[in-house]
Amino acid sequence: MQWTEKHRPKSLHEIKDQDEAILKIKNFIGTFYLGKLTKTPRKALVLHGPPGIGKTTLAHVIAKEENLEIFELNASDLRNKLKLKEILRPAIEQKSLIRKGKIILVDEVDGISAVDRGGLMELLSLITLTNYPIIITANNIWAPKLSGLRKKSELVRLKEINYNSIKDVMINVLRKENNFINNNFLTKIAINAKGDLRSAINDLQTASITKDPSSNLVDERNKETDIFNALKLVFKGKPTNETLSIYDSVKMPIDEIILWVEENIPAEYQRRELKRAYDLLSKVDIFRKRIYRQQYWRFLVYENILLSYGVSSSKKDVKPGFTSYKKPTRILKIWMNNQKTFKKKSIAKKYARKVHVGEKRIMSEFPIIRNILKNPEVRRELRLSDEEINYLDKPI
Amino acid sequence: MESEIWTEKFRPSRFSDVVGQEEIIKRVEALTNSLNIPHFLFAGPAGTGKSTLALIIVKELFKENWKENYLELNASDERGIQIVREKVKNFARTKSLGSVPFKVIFLDEADALTPEAQQALRRTMENYSATCRFILSVNYSSKVIDPIQSRCVLFRFKILEKKDIERVIKKIAETENLTIDQNSIEALYEGSEGDCRRCINLIQSTASISPDINSELISTILSSSKPKDIKIILDYALSGDFQKSREKLLDVMLKESISGEDIIKAIQKEIWNLPVEPELKVKLTEKTGETEFRIVEGSDPFIQLQSLIASFVLAGIGK
């Protein structure tokens, strides 16, 4: 059995990091059933956020706690209008036999194709007609096709799961499974998951079966061979017309290739070469911003040429010998730093709101403000949590 | 309840309490008294009274109901223009309370929005012009697209003069029973760089150590707030060690949450403390200027700064 199913949370206290969302959902259901539907209440609530953070689970658990029956639909049910009508209408019009309240759960609404607008239109009209609250889950609520839905629903964003919480859940699962995996590898899985708890549990299960921590990283490895070869040709070889298409075989978005080049220039180039290569990379970055700003995609040509032929031509002679290129570490470092500065950010947020200033500015002024935050009255005023206070009391 | 954060405690709540910006205050007060204000665009450096003035306007307009009729957003904190629009929409949907027929939305750091996002904002301003007034606050009015500028009354806030900052310092010293000598006032003014909020934070931060404020204490606090280790980054670079230099750079940027633009400012200042020939200082400054320009133009400040370090490495070798 899939661990993701077997260990799916069954009560609210098992759910990590989503307190704010839980409150909003309960409120939504509460006001719906209060019957005080005087004005125009929202009849649907959209839970949105990246995959694997517990959108569907949360809906189920809350239904259970509130003693409500759940009526679930998924993307394939919504695919055609007739079927949707057939399934959903009776559920909406019929009062449940045992007089239990109901929630209608429409899972993964992103799955409705933009072409088949019928399904979406039907869903919208059902929102107007329903006697029961509708909960909808979506990965990307800002997709243009969902604009109608956005207007009709209350939006609640679920957060990515914190890296430490992911690790806690994994340790718990392993304990229940009577299994053991070394701590380093758990950390690796948790970091790799980038907030997606489901994928972390899947990786965990795979690792527990194969007992080979690296086996589930095979895909990742194939990708790396491609980029290693490309870097070798760019950095070591003479630029030729083939160099221009060197990154075509690398199955990676260009932004990621830029990071690889950035990381490895100094492994191969020194002095004048180093400067020239970074100067080109700097121009690549400027073209990238221009594409983004003006949506003028032809600039991509220049990005590509500078990044391949340009960087390759920054050296005088070919570079013999073997160089071991490194995986880009910057994104990981940024991510790990975010985990570390998590508390600082939440403090800055509370403070920023109080003093009518942006969070980013407060973050950069933190050294001065730190002293002010020693004052217990200020701490009370900002309603700092015990954890936040602990963070402030720790020596820097 | 009165706040124990001094920037709040000593924030003026009436027009007559504001220091500096006399001309602006006079005109804004007159408009507010007429109970009908236009959209405002407040442009000027940090800590010169833009947010304060917005707060006074709404307090004067709505009296005790001001909180219900006022929405404060920070463009650099909200994720994307959609969020801004969504919040504005929700807020503007209901009618204002009391006798004033509109609500007020304060959008701080509006120059953080891209030109496209500003276009979207412009439409939002139009859609809700019957029920809402906008006050936009920016550092540079040139970063605001013309159609928005033309819909707003523009006020340029000047950096606060020494006498204004001095007034604030003395008021705080008196209320909080602090002793501050003239030397310390100079040090506070220097450290504040004309930013009143920064100045008050400096005072409170220093006072948390001792109510007897002296310039030494102030400079200790100040040095803790400067980006550290910029010199180390440059020393590594000039001695030819690119790898260590960039490692340190990333470390400083992450640990102290410093933006690329603040790093480049610090580098520009640090160049003058380097033990190198005048000619080289000029060359490095020129490079630094070019990099600052590219940071503004590009998307990834760290790539731009690496490129600058690479130039420093090369310059160091020729030294």
Interface residues (C-beta under 8 A of the other chain):
Chain A: W142 L155 I258 E262 P266 R271 R272 L274 K275 A277 Y278 D279 L281 S282 D285 I286 R288 K289 Y292 R293 R330 K333 I334 N337 T341 K344 Y351 A352 K354 V355 H356 V357 G358 E359 K360 R361 M363 S364 E365 F366 P367 I368 I369 R370 N371 I372 K374 N375 E377 V378 E381
Chain B: M1 S3 E4 I5 W6 T7 E8 A46 S51 L55 E72 N74 S76 D77 Q82 E86 D108 E109 T114 P115 E116 R197 R198 N201 L202 Q204 S205 T206 S208 I209 I221 S224 S225 F242 Q243 R246 L250 L254 K255 E256 S257 I258 S259 D262 T291 R294 E297 G298 S299 D300 F302 I303 Q304 Q306 S307 A310 S311 V313 L314 I317
